[in-house]
Amino acid sequence: MLALLTLLGTASAADVTPTFDGRLSLAYWRLGTQANVKPGVSIAMPWADPGNVILAPAALKFEAEVTGSPAFVRAGGRVTFSPLAVLDVTPYGYYDRYFGNFQTVVGYDSWDTNYGYNDDIEAYVGQTGAQAPGAGFHYGVSTTLKAQVKNVIVLLNGDWSDWNVSSADLAADYDYFFERELEVMMRMGHAGGDNLVQGNGVVLYHWDKNPDDGWYLRVGSLTQYRMTTTADDRLLRTGGLVQASTRDETLTHTVLVQAYLTDRAYEKAFPPFLAYQLKWTPALGGQ
């Protein structure tokens, strides 16, 4: 905290820019539909140097964030410290509220239960009635390393978080639940909670934008790994990613197709995970 206050003090006379990030995501199989908004402010660090490719983006960004879907809502915020162009460090914290519908929150009495496909979960709920509203919180830290060599972009991300989600209606009989968005089993908060470890790797080939209409195209791959430390559930997906930016880079379209390589329910690589995301980042404060 002292280091953060020191940075804020040294940055008080620096450039302060408002930011906004809005996203609409659609996914087949597990996720469904969700919307996300992140208003914030970016403060340039004293060592930010527009003439130096490594130091130019040095900044401290504060963002509030709300994610909503028909099944849940998350609200909280994050702070991203980018001392260099190649590194982001992001602590975060969120409140989680599940509405008790669309297979949230579904309780299980054993950490190694195979929750199965969506139809399997629905059948289980029909037999047991083990679905109810729930709430809790999670917090963690994410670190991202970034590199670009000519037109090739590489991103490596590691993330650790602590989850404490419970349902008062299920606590007497169930100690575990299936987290629908992340697709992994977790221990509920009343039983001690769980830790989530994530790793993500992105490799993209970037075609420069057209100066006349402001667009770029990126094609590559995204590999995602998730593991809960107590419920010992693991997910590994990998596949292709296509991203195109339009309207002077204020709109970004992303299509993702991934095969399941490791998953408790999906034991075959296909059918794949399919997702589309529309991102809106309007230019604010001279951005």
VENBEL-V222289 format. One record per residue. SS is DSSP state (A for helix, B for strand, O for the rest). Layout:
BEGIN
SS / SS
END
This chain:
BEGIN
O / A / A / A / A / A / A / A / A / A / O / O / O / O / O / B / B / B / B / B / B / B / B / B / B / B / B / O / O / O / O / B / B / B / B / B / B / B / B / B / B / B / B / B / O / O / O / O / O / O / O / O / O / O / O / O / O / O / B / B / B / B / B / B / B / B / B / B / B / O / O / B / B / B / B / B / B / B / B / B / B / B / B / B / O / O / B / B / B / B / B / B / B / B / B / B / B / B / O / O / O / O / O / O / O / B / B / B / O / O / O / O / O / O / O / O / O / A / A / A / A / A / A / A / A / A / A / A / O / O / B / O / O / B / B / B / B / B / B / B / B / B / B / B / B / B / B / B / B / O / O / B / B / B / B / B / B / B / B / B / B / B / B / B / B / B / O / O / O / O / O / O / O / O / O / B / B / B / B / O / O / O / O / B / B / B / B / O / A / A / A / O / O / B / B / B / B / B / B / B / B / B / B / B / B / B / B / O / O / O / O / O / O / O / O / B / B / B / B / B / B / B / B / B / B / B / B / B / O / O / O / O / O / B / B / B / B / B / B / B / B / B / B / B / B / B / O / O / O / O / B / B / B / B / B / B / B / B / B / B / B / B / O / O / O / O / O / O / O / O / O / O / B / B / B / B / B / B / B / B / O / O / O / O / O / O / O
END
